[in-house]
Amino acid sequence: MIGLRIAVIFLAALLVAVGVGALTVADGSSPAAAVIAGGAAFAGAFLFLDKVIGD
């Protein structure tokens, strides 16, 4: 089973990634660029939140 802490971190990082992807498409970039930007944002947000949210 996945723990509550990891679930919250994953969900928050996913929301960040979707937001970045949507803003990238709204800016006029291609959907492929939005996926890449969203993936990078997800990775960064996940690592950041993992460090910030303690055990």
Secondary structure as GFF3:
##gff-version 3
##sequence-region A 1 55
A	DSSP	alpha_helix	4	26	.	.	.	ID=ss1
A	DSSP	alpha_helix	31	52	.	.	.	ID=ss2
###
